Amino acid sequence: MGERIRLDYSKMLQAVPSVEEEINKVRPELMDAVEAVQAKRDKGLLGFFDLPYNDKEATVIKETAELIKSTFENLVVIGIGGSALGNRLLHTALNHRYYNNLTAAQRSGCPRVFILDSIDSDHLKGLLDILDLNKTAFNVITKSGSTVETMANFLILKGLLEREVGPKRAAESIIATTDAAHGSLLQMARRSGYRLFHIPGNVGGRYSVLSAVGLLSAAVSGIDIEELLVGAALTVADCTSTDPYQNPALMGAALQHIAYRRGKNISVIMPYSDGLDYFGDWYCQLWAESLGKTKESGGSKAKMGQTPLKAIGARDQHSLLQLFLDGPDDKVFTLIEVERRKNSFIIPEPSEGGKDLRYLSGNTLEKLLQSEFKATESVLTNRGRMNYKVSLPHICAHTIGQLIFLYMLMTAYMGELFGVNAFDQPAVEEGKIITYRLMGRPGY
């Protein structure tokens, strides 16, 4: 069994010693949160719990990925929100930082992977300039089958592809990932004969990365999707207890909730790893869209939610850290460390004139980054800023699977503690309706 990721809140106790007492005070609420989430799972409402165990679909995904690898040089994922962020998270965490710039041999024959989640025409033109449509597969992803940005991009690319290779070849180049029963994309896929993957009806977009939504493009690029799912399943097994000291996802939710009650309405996530850069973006959608809600109780309304903010160490020590340390004390910090890295570089002796840099000689970049992590952790703690850390032994499919599920489950618990539905997004519908009206959609 692979190594486990860990949640360590010892620095939060140093910064704010009363947190331990507060954890014990909210134990009844924490127990209720676990039981409420479990009850929803038992009713079949939380399909993301089932994703780590869908071996049959994983097999079909791998077979489709092999077909794509043997036929195409590029894969374009067309989506937005959860249909794009999860894909980007997996690729940037688990593939070479400059994956698409490697030669085919360096990529072990795997296609380049592009993720299109912009409706800026300049962005689309730039993508088309570097693609040979004859050698490109397209995976269009939208659960509703009618997401306006996704379908607009898809219709443009479909038209260009059909003109380039003909309708039959175009259909063989398209994979649709959508709802199993409804939607325009489903109808188009059935009529045209696209390969189809279904998003379970009880899995929302921001919770879908471990479904075909994220796994197909991951498998195409050579990521071990089985290890992703095994890692996620390990988190499920580790997070069943109603005792926060035996359930890291519950402890994370407890710490965030206690911080929120203390006025920390900004949740900063700060990985000390470039590979986890887009994990921060994925987290921002998950946390904001799940928890930013109006809570109605006893005839009164309360606006709930923490604003998520991504920072990257050590880069953002030179932009945001001054605010974090000296600005308003309205933030709770999650620092993410990676204990072992794949690569190592030794800093050489400086040339003449570099006397002040000699202390670096013989040290590694990894030691420097870890030292800066510890320094940030210390200064936040010394200034009484609420912070805790999540430690990954190293970055691999197994630990990323654990990390993804830890945060999905933490979000589910946090929704119960907030008293909101963490699985809908009602407020954004108004903007969609206005957009439909402006674009001339009948009935709006």
LODO-559679 format. One record per residue (C-alpha): residue in three letters; x, y, z. Coordinates in pm, whole numbers, padded with zeros to 5 digits, always signed. Example, Ala and Ser with C-alpha at 12.3 -4.5 7.8 and 13.67 -1.06 7.14 Angstrom:
<sites>
ala+01230-00450+00780ser+01367-00106+00714
</sites>
This chain:
<sites>
met+00000+00000+00000gly+00132+00346-00088glu+00235+00614+00155arg-00031+00832+00312ile-00060+01208+00300arg-00090+01373+00643leu-00265+01671+00797asp-00067+01843+01075tyr-00228+02123+01278ser+00043+02161+01544lys+00136+02509+01421met-00225+02622+01455leu-00218+02515+01819gln+00103+02714+01867ala-00047+03020+01700val-00384+02995+01878pro-00363+02751+02174ser-00738+02765+02241val-00810+02584+01912glu-00778+02244+02083glu-01051+02338+02329glu-01267+02467+02044ile-01228+02139+01853asn-01362+01952+02154lys-01651+02197+02193val-01769+02142+01836arg-01745+01761+01851pro-02126+01720+01846glu-02146+01932+01529leu-01865+01731+01372met-02039+01405+01451asp-02360+01538+01299ala-02169+01644+00985val-02022+01297+00933glu-02358+01131+00989ala-02535+01373+00753val-02281+01312+00476gln-02305+00936+00529ala-02685+00952+00519lys-02672+01134+00185arg-02425+00878+00057asp-02654+00594+00167lys-02941+00756-00025gly-02730+00763-00341leu-02702+01141-00349leu-02323+01166-00333gly-02195+00972-00629phe-01839+01098-00595phe-01796+00842-00315asp-01841+00564-00571leu-01586+00688-00823pro-01277+00521-00668tyr-01438+00179-00707asn-01554+00194-01071asp-01302-00057-01206lys-01518-00145-01506glu-01526+00212-01636ala-01154+00253-01567thr-01090-00044-01795val-01300+00107-02075ile-01126+00442-02028lys-00784+00279-02063glu-00895+00093-02376thr-01021+00418-02531ala-00700+00594-02430glu-00494+00328-02609leu-00703+00375-02923ile-00647+00751-02911lys-00273+00703-02853ser-00245+00473-03153thr-00439+00705-03386phe-00380+01069-03289glu-00096+01303-03202asn-00309+01550-03006leu-00606+01544-02771val-00806+01860-02707val-01030+01860-02400ile-01318+02105-02448gly-01484+02203-02122ile-01507+02468-01852gly-01519+02476-01473gly-01494+02129-01326ser-01477+01980-01675ala-01146+02158-01734leu-00988+02234-01395gly-00968+01871-01288asn-00797+01775-01614arg-00546+02055-01577leu-00482+01959-01214leu-00394+01601-01310his-00172+01695-01602thr+00030+01962-01426ala+00074+01753-01111leu+00163+01421-01272asn+00317+01499-01609his+00635+01680-01710arg+00602+02053-01652tyr+00656+02113-02026tyr+00483+01794-02139asn+00350+01930-02470asn+00695+02061-02564leu+00858+01719-02533thr+00919+01503-02837ala+00686+01211-02900ala+00963+00976-02786gln+01008+01172-02462arg+00632+01144-02407ser+00655+00764-02464gly+00440+00806-02773cys+00154+00968-02584pro-00037+01252-02756arg-00004+01612-02656val-00295+01726-02439phe-00458+02070-02465ile-00741+02197-02246leu-00972+02455-02402asp-01178+02643-02144ser-01172+02991-02296ile-01413+03157-02537asp-01165+03430-02622ser-01127+03408-03000asp-00756+03488-02979his-00707+03187-02752leu-00886+02956-02994lys-00694+03092-03292gly-00366+03034-03110leu-00462+02674-03042leu-00566+02611-03403asp-00235+02754-03525ile-00044+02471-03358leu-00282+02181-03431asp-00310+01952-03730leu-00680+01867-03724asn-00612+01546-03917lys-00412+01421-03619thr-00627+01555-03335ala-00895+01393-03119phe-01148+01600-02926asn-01307+01518-02591val-01603+01750-02532ile-01722+01749-02171thr-02044+01897-02033lys-02277+01722-01794ser-02582+01923-01897gly-02494+01884-02263ser-02563+02251-02321thr-02294+02449-02132val-02280+02754-02353glu-01904+02814-02358thr-01821+02448-02412met-02078+02392-02685ala-01986+02714-02867asn-01622+02603-02886phe-01726+02251-02980leu-01953+02362-03264ile-01673+02574-03411leu-01417+02294-03386lys-01662+02032-03512gly-01736+02245-03818leu-01367+02298-03892leu-01293+01929-03840glu-01574+01814-04069arg-01454+02047-04344glu-01099+01917-04301val-01156+01541-04277gly-01524+01485-04359pro-01817+01403-04127lys-01732+01033-04088arg-01368+01085-03988ala-01473+01376-03769ala-01716+01157-03577glu-01437+00904-03519ser-01223+01184-03374ile-01477+01300-03114ile-01544+01161-02768ala-01839+01305-02576thr-01858+01298-02195thr-02202+01397-02071asp-02518+01295-01886ala-02652+00947-01960ala-03012+01052-02022his-03047+01416-02122gly-02892+01702-02315ser-02805+01830-02659leu-02458+01677-02658leu-02600+01333-02583gln-02840+01363-02875met-02564+01480-03109ala-02336+01198-02996arg-02600+00932-03057arg-02692+01067-03399ser-02333+01108-03515gly-02187+00797-03352tyr-01936+00963-03120arg-01773+00752-02852leu-01957+00822-02528phe-01872+00838-02161his-02135+00925-01904ile-02111+01149-01600pro-02321+00998-01319gly-02629+01203-01240asn-02532+01224-00874val-02182+01361-00943gly-02149+01737-00986gly-01889+01890-01215arg-01653+02008-00942tyr-01659+01660-00787ser-01609+01475-01117val-01232+01469-01173leu-01208+01100-01076ser-01473+01005-01334ala-01424+00987-01711val-01421+01368-01698gly-01063+01369-01574leu-00946+01013-01621leu-00963+00988-02001ser-00715+01265-02080ala-00501+01147-01788ala-00484+00795-01930val-00410+00929-02278ser-00101+01104-02139gly+00021+00794-01957ile-00095+00874-01603asp-00171+00565-01394ile-00543+00617-01337glu-00576+00299-01133glu-00331+00440-00878leu-00531+00763-00867leu-00840+00564-00774val-00654+00346-00524gly-00526+00661-00353ala-00875+00810-00342ala-01013+00487-00196leu-00748+00502+00077thr-00876+00845+00180val-01232+00713+00192ala-01116+00436+00426asp-00922+00681+00643cys-01210+00928+00677thr-01505+00733+00818ser-01473+00818+01188thr-01684+01080+01368asp-01372+01157+01575pro-01175+01441+01411tyr-00852+01299+01552gln-00916+00982+01349asn-01054+01151+01036pro-00823+01399+00859ala-01096+01536+00630leu-01314+01606+00933met-01023+01767+01117gly-00957+01990+00817ala-01322+02096+00808ala-01317+02155+01185leu-01010+02380+01161gln-01159+02577+00871his-01491+02615+01051ile-01330+02730+01376ala-01123+02979+01178tyr-01438+03103+01004arg-01609+03158+01338arg-01305+03364+01438gly-01355+03592+01139lys-01118+03421+00895asn-01333+03453+00585ile-01045+03396+00342ser-00901+03047+00295val-00548+03059+00154ile-00407+02743+00000met-00032+02761-00054pro+00143+02461-00207tyr+00522+02464-00209ser+00528+02285-00542asp+00482+02417-00894gly+00318+02086-00979leu+00032+02169-00742asp-00028+02513-00893tyr-00350+02406-01064phe-00457+02204-00762gly-00500+02551-00612asp-00727+02656-00899trp-00932+02338-00866tyr-00961+02397-00491cys-01081+02753-00546gln-01375+02635-00756leu-01456+02350-00519trp-01451+02565-00205ala-01617+02876-00349glu-01894+02717-00553ser-01979+02459-00287leu-01984+02683+00019gly-02067+03034-00099lys-02440+03016-00030thr-02732+03191+00136lys-02833+02998+00446glu-03199+03023+00538ser-03304+02931+00890gly-03604+03033+01097gly-03707+03303+00852ser-03365+03469+00853lys-03093+03462+00590ala-02717+03451+00635lys-02448+03480+00369met-02203+03193+00414gly-01868+03110+00261gln-01492+03156+00271thr-01318+03319-00022pro-01047+03081-00145leu-00714+03229-00250lys-00428+03043-00415ala-00065+03127-00346ile+00243+02933-00456gly+00559+02900-00252ala+00817+03032-00287arg+00695+03255-00571asp+00424+03438-00381gln+00649+03511-00087his+00752+03795-00316ser+00397+03920-00374leu+00137+03811-00116leu+00333+03718+00196gln+00365+04079+00313leu-00016+04103+00316phe-00048+03766+00486leu+00184+03869+00769asp+00114+04239+00817gly-00233+04284+00669pro-00576+04206+00813asp-00594+03892+01026asp-00884+03755+00822lys-00723+03445+00670val-00664+03080+00752phe-00368+02921+00575thr-00319+02569+00443leu+00043+02509+00349ile+00111+02203+00135glu+00456+02048+00146val+00616+01780-00068glu+00875+01589+00132arg+01062+01419-00154arg+01097+01542-00510lys+01180+01360-00831asn+01468+01586-00926ser+01761+01744-00745phe+02001+02023-00837ile+02312+02115-00637ile+02398+02485-00620pro+02763+02534-00729glu+03034+02755-00581pro+02988+03117-00698ser+03252+03279-00914glu+03471+03565-00795gly+03266+03853-00667gly+02999+03623-00526lys+03138+03604-00172asp+02796+03671-00015leu+02650+03373-00202arg+02896+03111-00076tyr+02650+02988+00188leu+02443+02842-00097ser+02728+02631-00232gly+02671+02258-00198asn+02308+02298-00097thr+02021+02186-00319leu+01723+02372-00460glu+01507+02121-00273lys+01665+02219+00061leu+01616+02587-00025leu+01247+02539-00105gln+01191+02329+00208ser+01373+02592+00417glu+01147+02862+00279phe+00843+02645+00356lys+00956+02612+00717ala+01032+02984+00737thr+00684+03078+00613glu+00525+02830+00852ser+00724+02980+01140val+00655+03347+01068leu+00282+03284+01024thr+00279+03101+01356asn+00489+03363+01535arg+00239+03630+01427gly-00057+03429+01551arg-00190+03354+01202met-00400+03039+01191asn-00223+02782+00974tyr-00189+02409+00927lys-00016+02189+00672val-00089+01895+00447ser+00220+01684+00374leu+00266+01465+00067pro+00550+01212+00093his+00603+01273-00279ile+00389+01355-00582cys+00253+01052-00765ala-00086+00929-00883his-00148+00759-00549thr-00089+01071-00336ile-00275+01300-00576gly-00575+01066-00561gln-00562+01093-00182leu-00532+01472-00192ile-00824+01518-00432phe-01059+01305-00227leu-00945+01460+00101tyr-01058+01801-00021met-01383+01682-00176leu-01477+01516+00152met-01359+01813+00357thr-01586+02033+00145ala-01883+01802+00201tyr-01829+01817+00578met-01787+02193+00566gly-02121+02227+00387glu-02290+02048+00677leu-02112+02267+00933phe-02223+02576+00741gly-02575+02442+00701val-02570+02478+00322asn-02598+02244+00025ala-02242+02188-00095phe-02360+02027-00418asp-02555+02298-00601gln-02482+02648-00734pro-02818+02828-00762ala-02689+03186-00781val-02502+03140-01108glu-02820+03044-01291glu-02933+03407-01311gly-02625+03503-01514lys-02680+03208-01745ile-03038+03318-01812ile-02926+03671-01898thr-02659+03532-02131tyr-02915+03311-02306arg-03143+03611-02351leu-02863+03826-02494met-02764+03548-02733gly-03122+03508-02857arg-03208+03170-02710pro-03585+03109-02743gly-03779+03113-02419tyr-03543+03351-02240
</sites>
